[in-house]
């Protein structure tokens, strides 16, 4: 418990600003436990976040943190990693921040294979700004900006990560906390661009608009709709279910930091000539 509490800034930031029943706190606490179990030094860790409920996570952690602009967590993390390749660099953000305004950065960081870990908390809504629909809000579901139903198709975060070139892609939920910690630990242990999608409850907005009830009811709803990847033939085509587990895992591409250092070394060699 002492190690756990040491990871937080127990000052005027607490009590936190999250709504009762929010899944962000569950995900944040699980991430901290993953850091501790892996023995990650707080002095060698930088957690980067953008804007939104999930974006507040960086402010609660007692390590190097970077609270950036909306959608700019990944390019900011890229800068940190290039400047300090010896550090663990983790991005923690929401579906709106990472997949909407930050979507292009997500794609190109995966393509470049930046050696960073990205945790995307997917509560299917822009929660902090009033419950507007996000890139992951399913078609026909309601939101503050879609009172008669959302007419757009939604992103599959994990599919997007794999298609863009990520080395490791997994999904878990705020109900399956032991499983979530395992997925986080696996992602943190990988070299290259790693992504874990965290399916989470937002009873205040998403749950209310869909009539899903309180946080407990939403956690039960998540549990009932989750299925382990080992029980399906094709994890990318299981309608109406959250397929959880490791969905993609490879290490056949060198990380960008390694390739970039090779270019720098070659440039220095040629300058000496």
DASULLIN-V390506 format. One record per residue. RES is the residue in one small letter. PSI is psi in whole degrees, -180 to 180 (none if undefined). BURIAL is b if it has 24 or more other C-alpha atoms within 12 Angstrom, else e. Layout:
res=RES psi=PSI burial=BURIAL
res=RES psi=PSI burial=BURIAL
This chain:
res=x psi=-38 burial=e
res=x psi=-43 burial=e
res=x psi=-39 burial=e
res=x psi=-49 burial=e
res=x psi=-29 burial=e
res=x psi=-19 burial=e
res=x psi=-5 burial=b
res=x psi=150 burial=b
res=x psi=93 burial=e
res=x psi=73 burial=e
res=x psi=-143 burial=e
res=x psi=-11 burial=e
res=x psi=-22 burial=e
res=x psi=145 burial=e
res=x psi=154 burial=e
res=x psi=170 burial=e
res=x psi=7 burial=e
res=x psi=148 burial=b
res=x psi=153 burial=e
res=x psi=131 burial=e
res=x psi=0 burial=b
res=x psi=146 burial=b
res=x psi=-11 burial=b
res=x psi=-42 burial=b
res=x psi=-38 burial=b
res=x psi=-47 burial=b
res=x psi=-41 burial=b
res=x psi=-47 burial=b
res=x psi=-38 burial=b
res=x psi=-40 burial=b
res=x psi=-43 burial=b
res=x psi=-41 burial=b
res=x psi=-34 burial=b
res=x psi=-42 burial=b
res=x psi=-46 burial=b
res=x psi=-46 burial=b
res=x psi=-31 burial=e
res=x psi=-7 burial=e
res=x psi=31 burial=e
res=x psi=124 burial=b
res=x psi=131 burial=e
res=x psi=-27 burial=b
res=x psi=-8 burial=e
res=x psi=25 burial=e
res=x psi=134 burial=b
res=x psi=123 burial=b
res=x psi=124 burial=b
res=x psi=137 burial=b
res=x psi=164 burial=b
res=x psi=-127 burial=b
res=x psi=151 burial=b
res=x psi=178 burial=b
res=x psi=-46 burial=b
res=x psi=-29 burial=b
res=x psi=-15 burial=b
res=x psi=-11 burial=b
res=x psi=-43 burial=b
res=x psi=-35 burial=b
res=x psi=-16 burial=b
res=x psi=-8 burial=b
res=x psi=139 burial=b
res=x psi=74 burial=b
res=x psi=-173 burial=b
res=x psi=128 burial=b
res=x psi=159 burial=b
res=x psi=105 burial=b
res=x psi=109 burial=b
res=x psi=-171 burial=b
res=x psi=168 burial=e
res=x psi=121 burial=b
res=x psi=-2 burial=b
res=x psi=17 burial=b
res=x psi=-43 burial=b
res=x psi=-47 burial=b
res=x psi=-32 burial=b
res=x psi=-42 burial=b
res=x psi=-35 burial=b
res=x psi=-44 burial=b
res=x psi=-42 burial=b
res=x psi=-45 burial=b
res=x psi=-38 burial=b
res=x psi=-36 burial=b
res=x psi=-35 burial=e
res=x psi=73 burial=e
res=x psi=-13 burial=b
res=x psi=-10 burial=e
res=x psi=152 burial=b
res=x psi=123 burial=b
res=x psi=120 burial=b
res=x psi=133 burial=b
res=x psi=131 burial=b
res=x psi=117 burial=b
res=x psi=174 burial=b
res=x psi=173 burial=b
res=x psi=-36 burial=b
res=x psi=-49 burial=b
res=x psi=-43 burial=b
res=x psi=-39 burial=b
res=x psi=-13 burial=b
res=x psi=-92 burial=b
res=x psi=-27 burial=b
res=x psi=9 burial=b
res=x psi=-42 burial=b
res=x psi=-37 burial=e
res=x psi=-39 burial=b
res=x psi=-48 burial=b
res=x psi=-47 burial=b
res=x psi=-28 burial=e
res=x psi=-37 burial=b
res=x psi=-43 burial=b
res=x psi=-41 burial=b
res=x psi=-16 burial=b
res=x psi=53 burial=b
res=x psi=138 burial=b
res=x psi=68 burial=b
res=x psi=159 burial=b
res=x psi=130 burial=b
res=x psi=120 burial=b
res=x psi=117 burial=b
res=x psi=111 burial=b
res=x psi=113 burial=b
res=x psi=99 burial=b
res=x psi=12 burial=b
res=x psi=25 burial=b
res=x psi=158 burial=b
res=x psi=92 burial=b
res=x psi=-45 burial=b
res=x psi=-31 burial=b
res=x psi=8 burial=e
res=x psi=7 burial=e
res=x psi=28 burial=b
res=x psi=158 burial=b
res=x psi=149 burial=b
res=x psi=179 burial=b
res=x psi=-14 burial=b
res=x psi=3 burial=b
res=x psi=122 burial=b
res=x psi=153 burial=b
res=x psi=139 burial=e
res=x psi=-10 burial=e
res=x psi=155 burial=b
res=x psi=156 burial=b
res=x psi=173 burial=b
res=x psi=-34 burial=b
res=x psi=8 burial=e
res=x psi=64 burial=b
res=x psi=-20 burial=e
res=x psi=11 burial=e
res=x psi=140 burial=e
res=x psi=127 burial=b
res=x psi=7 burial=e
res=x psi=154 burial=e
res=x psi=151 burial=e
res=x psi=155 burial=b
res=x psi=145 burial=b
res=x psi=107 burial=b
res=x psi=-45 burial=b
res=x psi=-40 burial=b
res=x psi=-42 burial=b
res=x psi=-42 burial=b
res=x psi=-47 burial=b
res=x psi=-46 burial=b
res=x psi=-28 burial=e
res=x psi=-11 burial=b
res=x psi=12 burial=b
res=x psi=147 burial=b
res=x psi=-33 burial=b
res=x psi=130 burial=b
res=x psi=128 burial=b
res=x psi=164 burial=b
res=x psi=141 burial=b
res=x psi=-169 burial=b
res=x psi=167 burial=b
res=x psi=-9 burial=b
res=x psi=-43 burial=b
res=x psi=68 burial=b
res=x psi=-36 burial=b
res=x psi=-44 burial=e
res=x psi=-43 burial=b
res=x psi=-44 burial=b
res=x psi=-40 burial=b
res=x psi=-45 burial=b
res=x psi=-40 burial=b
res=x psi=-43 burial=b
res=x psi=-41 burial=b
res=x psi=-43 burial=b
res=x psi=-42 burial=b
res=x psi=-24 burial=b
res=x psi=-5 burial=b
res=x psi=154 burial=b
res=x psi=129 burial=b
res=x psi=-175 burial=b
res=x psi=116 burial=b
res=x psi=140 burial=b
res=x psi=135 burial=b
res=x psi=119 burial=b
res=x psi=132 burial=b
res=x psi=104 burial=b
res=x psi=124 burial=b
res=x psi=158 burial=b
res=x psi=145 burial=b
res=x psi=84 burial=b
res=x psi=-28 burial=b
res=x psi=-38 burial=b
res=x psi=-68 burial=b
res=x psi=-48 burial=b
res=x psi=-39 burial=b
res=x psi=-43 burial=b
res=x psi=-30 burial=b
res=x psi=-1 burial=b
res=x psi=37 burial=e
res=x psi=-5 burial=e
res=x psi=-161 burial=e
res=x psi=-174 burial=b
res=x psi=-41 burial=b
res=x psi=-44 burial=e
res=x psi=-38 burial=e
res=x psi=-38 burial=b
res=x psi=-39 burial=b
res=x psi=-40 burial=e
res=x psi=-42 burial=b
res=x psi=-44 burial=b
res=x psi=-46 burial=b
res=x psi=-25 burial=e
res=x psi=4 burial=e
res=x psi=143 burial=b
res=x psi=138 burial=b
res=x psi=144 burial=b
res=x psi=-27 burial=e
res=x psi=-14 burial=e
res=x psi=7 burial=e
res=x psi=150 burial=e
res=x psi=-44 burial=e
res=x psi=102 burial=e
res=x psi=-13 burial=b
res=x psi=-7 burial=b
res=x psi=71 burial=e
res=x psi=86 burial=e
res=x psi=139 burial=e
res=x psi=7 burial=e
res=x psi=151 burial=b
res=x psi=106 burial=b
res=x psi=116 burial=b
res=x psi=149 burial=b
res=x psi=-171 burial=b
res=x psi=119 burial=b
res=x psi=-19 burial=b
res=x psi=133 burial=b
res=x psi=115 burial=b
res=x psi=162 burial=e
res=x psi=50 burial=e
res=x psi=0 burial=e
res=x psi=132 burial=e
res=x psi=143 burial=b
res=x psi=155 burial=b
res=x psi=-39 burial=b
res=x psi=-39 burial=b
res=x psi=-45 burial=e
res=x psi=-40 burial=e
res=x psi=-41 burial=e
res=x psi=-35 burial=e
res=x psi=-40 burial=e
res=x psi=-42 burial=e
res=x psi=-43 burial=e
res=x psi=-41 burial=e
res=x psi=-40 burial=e
res=x psi=-43 burial=e
res=x psi=-40 burial=e
res=x psi=-43 burial=e
res=x psi=-32 burial=e
res=x psi=-36 burial=e
res=x psi=-27 burial=e
res=x psi=none burial=e
